[in-house]
């Protein structure tokens, strides 16, 4: 693909720009934009549009965009006019053949219903007329390679290979300003604004393609199209590291949930799961994001997680060791040869193990010798150097680091120079050479950890992709047709019955039927409408059984004496049925009673929970963890989005929990049937992807045995928004009607 | 107390200083010290000691310290000579009447056995001759108020109120250098070196007393006298905030442990517990420590945890909100009046709720108005201001913050100014005015959180102290004599028997007797030597019972069929006894068998664990948490050092665990007997403080019931180092012999 091929490329490198709302008055946005385009060295033509001015900053003005002579190529229009004027101007641009537009103006949906209406109209027009619009309500766009500053921010960043896509304009400007201080170079900046037409997905894809970009960093408050994100983010990560700082974790806790799974899920966790499944690094702060960007921008990726520390002071060396281990990396173990060579060369007081302590009085030679030995040790994947004020000038030691890296550019070196003014020259020397240098050791460790985690997560993603191609898990399940249309129709029929009765919480025997339809083994559960029927069922499924009141209005069955466990004979079932119904009538005289559900009592196994909660952005999210009554106490759960889930993901998901240790055989016990558990989880993923109308569901407990699993208690809640007219779908209606007839008979 | 009164004051403000090993050659330590003393503006006399020089830097030299004329006052000698010469020179100093010495020289215990010997001799001499020696192997000491730079570090810090005590000399120098950049002023710096005589305890006490110090920060690799630390640190915290950065967390995981408690404890956790119990803030990184120091140094303490954010950009505002809540602080809720006044004044697009967003184009007036309204809201305890590049110059907005703080100096304001060069003047203006300003919002949040946590923890400590005075818990228990000498003797007798038999792991019935002696209710457990005796015991304690093989060599009793539960009749006990013995003989023919322990089977309760593990620094450390077989799976535990433990500490300790939610009544169940649990924990604390020879002990499970508790399984391991000659102590020997006789009969 040639550089010109990407559909958004003209937005980043237009051949001519119309500045609509251009102004000759300093202080106005319309002035700042012309000035910024000019001062950024933009080489194309600039056409200020202003009916009252002749010239602005030396460029000839036009009264209307339509009046720019037709022989002039105008790829991009940037607009700084009041919100009310934007739609008409956009139409004019479209007429003039301009397909790329940046709108800076505020006054849209962020201001209320009127602005939202304006924005909706704008969006519709753009969609219909194939207009790629950035904004409105944004700071603009900057490309340091074109070069072009199509923003109203004064400054222009250092040129480099980091793309920054930001939902906060102010943060973008701050970082652009900071880039000089940090010697961190950017390829382009995008201020997303209201994301009316173009959104983060478009710009992630552009940055992935952009040959000038090597690292992508994003600040996001939300993701507009979660499912698309899941489809594309992984492949972008495989090309370039993507670091996302996502805000809003605190506001997502308030979600009301009717199930365990629901209360354990939550929107922010869905984002985390989406990032994890896509090998996207989630930054936990602005500082972390920029510190990681500096490392990725210039340094090679480490091949593994074994880190060596070379320091001229013991204390910071120990702190760095602590943190390396705390973050899950390893302190490298040197070969005997490295240790011997260091021992032979270094003064007796130096530590020749990791961290290597070359002492405060280190001359340049000693420092460089140690660094070279360490970087060449095959057991070392990355190096952190630490410097406190030393006898040798910091600039000499910085030079030693630079020389070593130039000689051996295969492994990343991150540094922390601690001190005052006298450190600055050395720090600057390193940064200019593309060697990140931080003020404190912990910053270097966090950045190194980002690189290590990226390498690990893309490796895992590659494995999953290979695996997916080989086995095509989710699709594979479909292909093998273990769930055929007949079985899907069974599920729909159950939903249909529930919705007809305006129930959104399914009864247990209905849940069991749904699971069985998808091949997940369940404790046999049937609805008995009378005591004799209950007895018959019990005899058929075998004793002992559990009896449970069946009513859409009774959610806490135990509280009203609606559950009887361990009933082991016919007479007990008959009497139990009557007792349960009587108690229910007594406590809740108005509740509709469907009868009593009779469930075969299953042997005790290890209790786990699997469930799903529907996330508005990303679709169904699965939960796995320790089950039983203490689920919410232990919160030992792991989450994954169902979309594109592979068996490897499920394996990973299970292995992140404490429940996994029980499954592997805790304290000498026999291991349990992990394979059946994984299959059940994948089948659940299939079920909830097939039926997005399942808002929440819990299987708790899902008993895991040495051989096999069994779902014992199934709770399924359908979405309130489900429209009965949509279900059943046309082509299966007939089948469904047959099914219904069969079930009713 | 007058300033001159503190015993270490002459070390920080000596009236005359002898520089032994002074040199006239730049580059030598002995030169640097004289130069530093001179350039720091030290006002006392300086006496370089150098037999070969006439004068150094204008000061008259002496050949020996003894030859400084007797009419000259010399309070301090600083020594830069090889290690081998230090002891003799110290003796000379002592003869000259000098009681304060700083030794810079390396070559002591850090270099091996020979150096350790030198150091031990030096230590002994100092102790015997009342010499307060700092070092050896240190950078020295600096007091900015005296002023005096008695270190070999070139730079001299900005004067201020932060004391820095550091076990890393290099870190100290780095921070001294950084102080100018950060505008952070220090009162004094102490480089601890090998801590041969003076250690962190001495300097913590000095800093607590020092009128020039308001905040104490420490970098420590260990604490020499843990028990003393526990005695004094709390009272220091009540006077001044103490922030400690303790390294070495990664090396402490390797400890071998024979009990649950032991494996859950570990040295680094003991440090954390010690800090927590003393209201000391534990910093997690160098940056956190210094960012917190900047806040404490100049700002008033917040009265609570309700934080307001005033920002000119939305994105950083949301990130800050996330982090405030994540760290356990609260976003302040404004009064209706504040919101109304903000609404009336601010443009429509501004957010008038917390975070208050005054927009990027904020003029100074708007920013200051908002800040003043917010700081005066009674629901606000602290303010964080955030600034991204704005229309108004940052220096004007900095001035607005400064003016607001000067008008309303009751609440802390921390700021983050994000951006490049153009922010620097504003940042500098704030810092000079004592208003900490950070580069990223998360730094401000961490610093604010440090202040909030300090206020909360000293309040808790005050409550505990009041409580302790009122009830004198541990001592109180002693006073009420619920454990009398007779009962202590019972315990000692059991230890005596075990040690005679070279057992360090006690049998269960022994453990039960020990607990009973200290008033902790236990499942009745007795040793039966034959089947009939077992039957008798069972009949006496009541059925059902549990039978367990009793052998010091059989630790995993269940594995060899050595445990029988639920035995509910006499015949069963007799047969069970025989079966257990037979199986033990079969599997472990050489194990000595003491018989079978018969334990009353207790009703099922909520299983908790309480235990203790002896920490070499801090003495016994208690563990409380969820019990049962999954203790190590859940690791739901909370730790406290037993020394000075109050009922409040125990309450806090229990409430930190998930087990607490079960005890309070999980999901509608009845609450359990928290009071009995607390009492049992306090009694356990008493036991392990009384008997430090208990290396580790577990009570797991300790059943907690709606009424009462019961220890079911008790495992006590004694220290290997215990010397049988020390036990029993002389004055109780007779009593013990009686006891022994009684037990044997």
Interface residues (C-beta under 8 A of the other chain):
Chain A: X106 X110 X111 X153 X154 X155 X166 X167 X168 X169 X170 X171 X173 X174 X175 X176 X177 X178 X179 X180 X181 X219 X221 X245 X247 X248 X249 X250 X251 X285 X286 X287 X312 X313 X314 X315 X316 X318 X319 X321 X322 X323 X324 X325 X326 X348 X349 X360 X388 X389 X418 X419 X420 X421 X422 X423 X439 X440 X441 X442 X443 X559 X629 X630 X633 X634 X636 X658 X661 X662 X666 X667 X668
Chain B: X106 X110 X111 X153 X154 X155 X166 X167 X168 X169 X170 X171 X173 X174 X175 X176 X177 X178 X179 X180 X181 X219 X221 X245 X247 X248 X249 X250 X251 X285 X286 X287 X312 X313 X314 X315 X316 X318 X319 X321 X322 X323 X324 X325 X326 X331 X348 X349 X360 X388 X389 X418 X419 X420 X421 X422 X423 X439 X440 X441 X442 X443 X559 X629 X630 X633 X634 X636 X658 X661 X662 X666 X667 X668
